[in-house]
Amino acid sequence: MAIGAAYLQEGGEPGLPVDSFAPRFSFNAFGGSLEFFKEIAFHRAARRMWARLLKEKFGAKSEKVHDLRVP
């Protein structure tokens, strides 16, 4: 999550709006386990954290930007 935030900050410095490049981000660093409900809770929390980060810190306006993509 911190690496994603760093990329957002670097991309926003030249004046690019976060809504233009953030929807292309995807995270594949989330490990998997056999504890099904634990993984559901983990991914749900990660999605909420990502949406809050984009909305509050970077001022994202589009709902599409708030999606956390995990391949």
Secondary structure, DSSP 8 states (H G I E B T S, - for coil): -HHHHHHHHHHHTTT--HHHHGGG---------S-HHHHHHHHHHHHHHHHHIIIIIS----TGGG-----
